[in-house]
Amino acid sequence: MHLNTLHPAPGSKTKSKRLGRGIGSGKGKTCGRGHKGQRARAGGYHKVGFEGGQMPIQRRIPKSGFRSRQALRRDEVYLSDLNNIEADVIDMTTLINAGLIRSDTKDVKIILSGEINRVVTIRGLSVTAGARKAIEAAKGKIEA
């Protein structure tokens, strides 16, 4: 194989239809533009979203939604999920290895959902007030 023998696969490069080359070409006379109207004229078109002077849809519909970029780097872990982790000391690396959070997560908060029934030490994670009481009630401790 040499550079001068390379060519595209058959059928992958189709020739463009030549416009305005007679009635037999299939695109003669009006060249696929139809009769009269703004789209038939040279240079006659409008901006994206223009609806002929009617209030365009992107302005009729109210603004809604917001996606926080910080939320992409934060995550929550349920208290009941900690029962499935084998380790006694739970930190970021433990949660990543267990598959509870993504590896690019920067901040994790443990929230009270379910119950914990074993002794664990939480290290370097933020904890809600309810989850803190539940962990301490199960003889666990929280280290900053």
WOZIMO-V920550 format. One record per helix or strand. SS is the DSSP state (H for helix, E for strand). FROM is the first residue (numbers start at 1). LEN is the number of residues. If there is no record, write none. Layout:
BEGIN
ss:SS from:FROM len:LEN
ss:SS from:FROM len:LEN
END
This chain:
BEGIN
ss:H from:3 len:3
ss:H from:23 len:3
ss:H from:38 len:3
ss:E from:51 len:1
ss:E from:54 len:1
ss:H from:57 len:4
ss:H from:70 len:4
ss:E from:74 len:5
ss:H from:79 len:6
ss:E from:89 len:2
ss:H from:92 len:7
ss:E from:107 len:5
ss:E from:121 len:3
ss:E from:126 len:2
ss:H from:129 len:9
ss:E from:141 len:3
END
